[in-house]
Amino acid sequence: MNALRIGLQDLRDNSWQLPLVFASLINDPYTAEQYGQKEVSKAVNWFLKTDVPVILDATLMNSPAMPCIIVGLQDSNEAEATLGDVHYVPSQDAESEWEPLTQKFSATYDPATGLVVPSIPVIGNNQMVLFDKVGIGYPILDIQVDVNDNENLLIEKNLINPDFSQCLLKWANNRLSVNLESLFFQESHNIICNAKGEPYYALYLFMIVKYVLLRYKKTLLEERGYERTTIKCSKLMQNNSLGAPGTENIWCRVITINGFVKESWATVTSDKITQANFAPPGPDGLKVSQLNFLPNSFKNDPSQTDPSFLSGDGIGVRL
């Protein structure tokens, strides 16, 4: 519904497109003489001067204003029999509360250096934020270890009177990741283009709606999750069920649009790796396995602590 409303309004705002909707009347040598530019101008003027509401069929009244477009979902069916464990975006950040990483502690702050000395031992890194008593956060820029192996925190210099009498350490960003699974549903919608009086008004409206569905297929359908759409159109027919008895005939054409929508759900939530520390490399250097590759056979015993066994199987990359 919203795609149709946006598309119709864009045609009104950029009316230079409207002659393209009816270009076949001019380009076809067999219709140009009978219809041609005169008919195109008539159709364009009618659309620009006529309000065309887009109505959801579930909210339809007995005699809606004419002309109108009626939209309704016909069915939605699971497209494939899968477990749903394939998804081209396999994980995303999960919302969670920022839980404190330590108990509250006091600290001294040196504005000249930005050094914060906690009153208790803490373990920090530059993925954390130091919060003061009033809840203002200061990103940790670095860690400085003193002669007693206690970690002190480096934050922004020259802060004016921060209150570090009650501090907390928290993660700088969301540390949770959630795995996603998904599958496609095939959905079908009916779009009924209705107009009262002469049947050519219904044809005008049909041609405009069809143009909208084609022109905005990428921006208003694909990009918003209604993928791989195809359309099927009915013949021109009467739709007097919408009008009161004895009133003018109501004509319509129906466009059936079929497409795929993705439904996804969360499975496992886990902590993200925010930092990694490496021991000094051995005599053969530090080896890292190939991306997304898990070794399952080794020339040497993988239980040994020296990671150089990876390179012995041709799966290591020297750093």
Summary of the structure (lengths in Angstrom):
residues: 319
radius of gyration: 33.1
end to end distance: 55.5
largest distance: 97.7
contacts: 838
relative contact order: 0.14
helix: 24%
strand: 34%
